[in-house]
Amino acid sequence: MTNNLLSFVRYSFAVAAFLFLVSPAYSVEKRVEYEPKIKGMITIPATEIDKIRDTWGIEVVGLRRTAANYMLDFRYKVVDEQKSKQLFSKRHHPYAIYERNGAILTVPSAPKIGSLRQETYENKVGKTFFILFANPAGLVKSGDKVSIGVGKFKITGLLAQ
């Protein structure tokens, strides 16, 4: 009986040691080196509100943590239908970059409901739209800076609330 108990303890210790050594390799804090490289990308700081409006035809409403902090809710209001048309293209996949470590946060896509962003061809002036980004393990905290990119559109330095 004691032999079985000793074997179980050794096995448990080996599994715990393995998980302890391997877990840093899967950490969400690890820097991700992939960011879409798009020719002609225009990057605008979040503080330049007028430039965002003039270039992309939107006003940023906010970036908030939601769903028990496991999602980021990016909201924007359309002020010019023609300029904001690229944001609604299905060819361009939105992404968020956690500026502290460069981690890329993507838009989840569930099999039955699809992508968690509004894809519509009726981007009416004055209407507010959203994009939900995954925030694994609550990586982005309130007050952290995040960049949002869609196609040639990129805003840097948005503060998460």
TABEL-V564924 format. One record per helix or strand of 3 or more residues. SS is the DSSP state (alpha for helix, beta for strand). FROM is the first residue (numbers start at 0). LEN is the number of residues. If there is no record, write none. Layout:
((SS | FROM | LEN) (SS | FROM | LEN))
This chain:
((alpha | 1 | 25) (beta | 41 | 4) (alpha | 48 | 8) (beta | 57 | 9) (beta | 70 | 8) (alpha | 84 | 4) (beta | 94 | 4) (beta | 102 | 4) (beta | 127 | 7) (alpha | 135 | 3) (beta | 144 | 6) (beta | 152 | 7))
